[in-house]
Amino acid sequence: MIFRKSNTIIEEYVNKVAGFSLVCFFTWFSCKWKEMKMKENKVDCYKCKFYYVTWDRNFPKGCKAFQFKGRTLPSLEVKKASGQECLRYIPK
């Protein structure tokens, strides 16, 4: 009986530790997920030295580095065309 009692105490402890570890893992994973999302969106045209607003209603956003205007953010156009983040991004 004593052996059985200690075994259940050990099982309870292991379950608590496993549950705690699972919580820690999900906390860590959510932090990493946020970091990945931040890295994914690191190019913010509004904070870029080369971004400007044009007077053209059809193409209101422009990039002086790549010398083009468009309807969407220049960084999205660059990502769509080249498959990688904008390499000309310089914070103001």
Buried (B, 14 or more C-beta within 10 A) or exposed (E): EEEEEEEEEEEEEEEEEEEEEEEEEEEEEEEEEEEEEEEEEEBEBEEBEBBEEEEEEEEEBBBEBBEEBBEEBBBBBBBEEEEEBBEBBEEE
